[in-house]
Amino acid sequence: MKAIKTLLFAVTAFLIFSCGEESSSGKNSSKPKAKGSIGEIVLAIDSTKWAGPLGDELRDIFEADLPGMIRSEAMFKVHRVDPRAMTRMLKMYTNLIYVTTFDDKRGGSQVINSQFSKESKEKAAADPSIYSLRMEDEYAQGQEVLYLFGNTEEELISNLRKNKDKLQNLFEVRERGRLGKALLARKNSAAQHEARLNLGIEIAPPVSYQIAKSEKSFLWLRQPTPNQNRPDISIFYFEQDYNNEEQTFPENILKLRDSVASQHIFGDPADPRSFMTSEKQIPPSFRNMVINDNFTVEIRGTWKTNNLSMGGTYLGYLMIDEKKGKLYYMEGFVFFPNEVHRDALREIQTILLNTNVSWTGSQGA
């Protein structure tokens, strides 16, 4: 691989604010396609560094626990590899991270350091705020290669700590984009019609999701064929008038969620005696954000049925469209006993974040 030279002279190349952009070099057909499942990262770092404070910081970023879960589940599936053991096959992975410090003389770090020119190292030494470099399609098409580096370990740890959210967001946005290309390639037009007719919104339900219930201001979609390898995923949408800011308070979001669920979501769609409610023993997680200029609250938590026959995790968004004077609550929930829910929640997030509550098409279109 060519030494990293001129890229270091453009400081903006190290910033991660444009993490949602697609690579323009991915059209290079001479390179093989990258491999790796959604949410999977190969991380190359010297074993001693991985076992120390730097490894702890990296785990806190890329293996951070997802909030609101029944059990501990990491944000990404990380495979740590010694840089000296990076085979051609490993270099083909979709998400690849190299981590080093220029003062480290150990063999693993030296393999990575040799990829930087003398001028590059001098540039980094002159500006300690420079700590990362993105390179797309370096070994394969559709690949994200991220270099994380510092003059010393203490310096790199400090930069990682300051930029934790940006680093997580880089791969979260990228993985949702990858997933969305396949997941949303074919949509359920009947469900889209119901959402426009009954809620006045534009949704992006995959064709595999079928309508379980549809009525004015409410729509429930469900994967019809769950099995031991495929979770039972449902998504529902609800709409009501927006009157005041208190409707966005966490306690009121939970009340709204439980009210909608108890009225519409049953353990068995044909049996209203077993309905869904929020699990209070594991506090849900709330996060404020803005999506398409709409104030939004993200909620992650766990659910159960009132008769304790079922339970799982959920991810929801309360979104406000002030121009329309409407409040929208949309949620996906998972039933997948004793299995990992991370991938299902990423699928739910990909679908929900492709919702346009400010849709202005004609009702019933």
Residue, then its C-alpha position, 0 to 999 in steps of 0.5 A: m500500500k502507498a505511504i500516506k503522504t499528501l492527504l495529511f496536508a489537508v486537515t479537513a480530510f481528518l474531520i468526520f463531519s461528512c460521514g453520510e457521504e458516499s464514496s466517489s471512488g466506489k466505481n473502480s471495477s478493478k477492485p473486488k467488492a468489500k465483504g462483511s455483515i452489517g455492523e461488523i468492524v475489523l480493528a487492527i491494533d498492536s495487542t499490547k495497546w489493545a490490552g491497555p488504556l487505549g484499548d479500553e477507550l476504543r471498546d468504550i466507543f465501538e463496543a459501547d452498550l446499546p441503551g435500554m436493552i434487556r441484556s448487554e449488547a454492543m453497538f458494533k461487532v468488533h474483530r481485533v486483529d494484530p496488524r502483522a496478521m492482516t491478510r488480504m482477506l481481512k483487508m477486504y472487509t467493509n469496515l476497517i480501522y487501523v490504530t497506532t501512535f507514532d512513538d510506539k516501537r512495537g511490531g504491530s504499531q510499526v506495521i501501521n506506522s510504516q504506511f505514513s511518510k515522514e512528512s505526514k508524521e511531522k504534520a501530525a506532530a505539529d498539530p495534535s488535534i489531527y487524529s484521524l483519516r478516512m480512506e474509501d475503497e482503499y482495498a475494495q469497493g464499498q469499503e471504509v478505512l479509518y486510521l486513528f493515530g497520535n504522537t503519543e497514546e495519551e494524545l490519541i486517547s484524549n482525541l478519541r474521548k472528545n470525538k466519541d459521538k462522531l466516531q460512532n455516528l460515522f459507522e452508524v450512518r454508514e451501516r444504515g445506508r448499507l442496510g437501507k440499499a437492500l432493505l428498502a429496494r422494494k417497498n410495500s405499496a399497500a402500506q404506503h397507501e394506508a400511511r398516506l390515507n390514515l396518517g398523512i405521512e410517507i413511509a418506507p416499509p420493506v415489501s416483507y412487512q405486511i399490514a396487521k392493523s390499519e385505521k384512522s391515525f394508526l398503522w401496524l406492520r409486521q414481519p410475517t415469517p419469524n423463526q429461530n434465525r429471524p426475529d419477530i419485528s413489528i412497526f407501528y405509527f400513530e398520529q395525534d394533534y400537537n398542542n404543547e411542549e409537555q407532550t414531548f416530556p419523557e414521562n408523557i411519551l411513555k404514557l402515550r406509548d402505553s396508551v397506544a399499545s394497550q389499545h392496538i398492540f396485542g400479543d396475538p392480534a386476534d386476542p386483545r386480552s394480552f396487550m403490550t406495555s412498557e417494562k418499568q424495571i429497566p429505565p428507557s433511554f431518551r435522546n433529543m434530535v432534529i430530523n428533517d427540521n422536525f424536533t424528535v425524541e428517540i426512545r429505547g427501552t424494553w416491553k412486555t405483555n400485561n400477562l408476561s407471556m412475551g417481551g423484548t426491546y423497542l426503538g421509537y421516535l416521537m416527531i413533531d411537525e409544527k406546521k401541520g400541528k401534528l405529533y407522530y409516534m412511530e416505533g419498532f419492537v422486537f420479539f426474539p427470546n434469548e437472541v441478540h436484538r442489535d441487528a433487528l433494532r438497526e433494521i427498525q431504525t433504518i425504516l423509521l428514519n426514512t419516514n417523512v411526516s411532513w409529506t404534503g401529497s394529497q390524502g389518499a394518494 
